[in-house]
Amino acid sequence: MNKITIWMAAMVACGIANAGNLTVEWVEPKKFRDASQDAYNSESGRARVLKSLEKYFVSEAARIFPETVFVEMAVTEVDLAGMIYPVPDMDKIRVIKQIHPARIHFSYRILDASGAVISEGEEKLRDSTPDSNMRARMLASYEEHPYIKGLMLDWMRDKARSMANASTDADG
């Protein structure tokens, strides 16, 4: 059994409360490739980014999944799109190019109201075209970290859709 599976089993056994119907655990965030808005990947910068991502994941999960569905995530890697470069007379600038795509790796479990596992697995999501992703560009004017958020939004919608299709197939 790997470390993530053990963590998830412990989380269910201990009955850790979650916010809404999604719980996020950041597994060894100091090892995340690029999870900070500053050029030094500082702990405070990383904490701010992860808090922002978690808030978004929780709010979108509450909107997308039924109230009777619970999602547990253990995130093992975050790499924001682009690279941060210092700029004279400015703090910094993040340059987005295809060579530095957004990535997020995590394991997950989706549970029904009784605690039965509906779906589980590991995901390694990657935005392979960040410089041409129009939806993310539109989100960028309103949201921080639009590429990671876009990856997770797509994943949640796909999971919810496949659960609905499985339910329809079982009923019909």
C-alpha positions as CSV (number, residue, x, y, z in Angstrom):
1,M,0.0,0.0,0.0
2,N,1.4,3.4,-1.0
3,K,1.6,6.4,1.3
4,I,-1.4,8.1,-0.3
5,T,-3.6,5.1,0.1
6,I,-2.6,4.8,3.8
7,W,-3.4,8.6,4.3
8,M,-6.8,8.3,2.6
9,A,-7.7,5.2,4.8
10,A,-6.6,7.1,7.9
11,M,-8.7,10.1,6.9
12,V,-11.8,8.1,6.5
13,A,-11.2,6.1,9.7
14,C,-10.6,9.3,11.8
15,G,-13.6,11.1,10.3
16,I,-11.7,14.2,9.5
17,A,-14.2,17.0,8.7
18,N,-14.1,18.4,5.2
19,A,-15.2,21.8,3.9
20,G,-18.3,21.1,1.8
21,N,-18.0,17.9,-0.2
22,L,-14.3,18.1,-1.0
23,T,-11.2,17.7,1.1
24,V,-7.7,18.5,-0.1
25,E,-4.5,17.3,1.5
26,W,-1.3,18.9,0.2
27,V,1.3,16.1,0.4
28,E,4.8,17.5,1.0
29,P,4.1,20.9,-0.5
30,K,7.8,22.0,-0.1
31,K,8.6,19.6,-2.8
32,F,6.1,21.0,-5.3
33,R,7.9,22.2,-8.4
34,D,6.4,25.7,-8.7
35,A,3.5,26.5,-6.3
36,S,4.4,30.0,-5.4
37,Q,3.8,33.4,-6.9
38,D,7.3,34.6,-6.0
39,A,10.5,33.8,-7.7
40,Y,11.9,32.0,-4.7
41,N,9.1,29.5,-4.1
42,S,8.8,30.8,-0.6
43,E,6.8,29.1,2.1
44,S,4.5,32.1,2.5
45,G,4.0,32.4,-1.3
46,R,3.3,28.7,-1.6
47,A,0.8,28.8,1.3
48,R,-1.1,31.7,-0.3
49,V,-1.3,29.9,-3.7
50,L,-2.4,26.6,-2.2
51,K,-5.0,28.3,0.0
52,S,-6.4,30.0,-3.2
53,L,-6.4,26.7,-5.1
54,E,-8.1,24.9,-2.3
55,K,-10.8,27.5,-1.9
56,Y,-11.5,27.3,-5.6
57,F,-11.5,23.4,-5.7
58,V,-14.0,23.3,-2.7
59,S,-16.3,25.9,-4.2
60,E,-16.4,24.2,-7.7
61,A,-16.8,20.7,-6.2
62,A,-19.9,22.0,-4.2
63,R,-21.3,23.4,-7.4
64,I,-20.5,20.4,-9.7
65,F,-21.0,17.3,-7.5
66,P,-24.3,16.4,-5.8
67,E,-24.4,17.0,-2.0
68,T,-24.4,13.3,-1.4
69,V,-21.0,12.9,-3.1
70,F,-17.7,13.5,-1.3
71,V,-14.3,13.9,-2.9
72,E,-11.0,13.3,-1.2
73,M,-7.8,14.5,-2.9
74,A,-4.2,14.1,-1.9
75,V,-2.2,16.5,-4.1
76,T,1.5,15.4,-4.7
77,E,2.6,18.0,-7.2
78,V,1.7,21.5,-8.3
79,D,3.5,23.3,-11.1
80,L,2.0,26.6,-12.2
81,A,2.1,27.5,-15.8
82,G,5.1,29.5,-17.0
83,M,8.2,30.8,-15.2
84,I,8.7,33.8,-12.9
85,Y,11.3,36.4,-14.1
86,P,12.5,39.5,-12.2
87,V,11.7,42.7,-14.0
88,P,13.4,46.0,-13.4
89,D,11.2,48.5,-11.5
90,M,8.7,45.7,-10.9
91,D,8.4,42.9,-8.4
92,K,8.2,40.0,-11.0
93,I,6.4,38.7,-14.0
94,R,5.2,35.2,-14.9
95,V,5.9,34.4,-18.6
96,I,3.6,31.7,-20.0
97,K,5.0,29.5,-22.7
98,Q,4.2,25.9,-23.9
99,I,7.6,24.7,-22.6
100,H,6.4,25.3,-19.0
101,P,2.8,23.9,-18.8
102,A,0.6,23.8,-15.7
103,R,0.6,20.5,-13.9
104,I,-1.2,19.0,-11.0
105,H,-0.8,15.4,-9.7
106,F,-3.1,13.8,-7.2
107,S,-4.8,10.7,-6.0
108,Y,-8.5,10.8,-5.3
109,R,-11.5,9.0,-3.9
110,I,-15.1,9.8,-4.7
111,L,-17.5,8.5,-2.0
112,D,-21.3,8.3,-1.8
113,A,-23.3,9.3,1.3
114,S,-22.8,5.9,2.9
115,G,-19.0,6.1,2.4
116,A,-18.8,3.6,-0.4
117,V,-16.2,4.3,-3.0
118,I,-17.7,5.3,-6.3
119,S,-14.4,6.0,-8.0
120,E,-10.7,6.3,-7.1
121,G,-7.4,6.7,-8.8
122,E,-4.5,8.8,-9.6
123,E,-4.3,11.7,-12.0
124,K,-1.5,13.6,-13.6
125,L,-3.1,16.5,-15.3
126,R,-1.1,18.8,-17.7
127,D,-2.2,21.7,-19.8
128,S,-0.1,21.1,-22.9
129,T,-1.1,24.3,-24.6
130,P,-1.1,27.1,-22.0
131,D,-0.1,29.8,-24.4
132,S,-3.1,29.1,-26.7
133,N,-5.7,28.1,-24.1
134,M,-8.4,30.8,-24.6
135,R,-10.6,29.8,-21.7
136,A,-7.7,30.2,-19.3
137,R,-6.9,33.5,-20.8
138,M,-10.4,34.7,-20.2
139,L,-10.3,33.3,-16.6
140,A,-6.9,35.0,-16.1
141,S,-8.5,38.4,-16.0
142,Y,-10.6,37.3,-13.1
143,E,-8.8,34.5,-11.4
144,E,-5.3,33.7,-10.1
145,H,-3.7,30.5,-11.4
146,P,-6.2,30.0,-14.2
147,Y,-4.4,27.0,-15.8
148,I,-4.4,24.8,-12.7
149,K,-8.0,25.9,-12.0
150,G,-9.0,25.1,-15.5
151,L,-7.4,21.6,-15.3
152,M,-9.3,20.8,-12.1
153,L,-12.6,22.3,-13.4
154,D,-12.4,20.1,-16.5
155,W,-11.5,17.0,-14.4
156,M,-14.4,17.6,-11.9
157,R,-16.9,18.1,-14.8
158,D,-15.6,14.9,-16.5
159,K,-16.0,12.9,-13.3
160,A,-19.5,14.3,-12.6
161,R,-20.5,13.5,-16.1
162,S,-19.2,10.0,-16.0
163,M,-20.9,9.4,-12.7
164,A,-24.2,10.7,-14.2
165,N,-23.8,8.4,-17.2
166,A,-23.0,5.4,-15.0
167,S,-26.1,6.1,-13.0
168,T,-28.3,6.5,-16.1
169,D,-26.9,3.2,-17.5
170,A,-27.6,1.4,-14.2
171,D,-31.2,2.7,-14.1
172,G,-32.0,2.0,-17.7
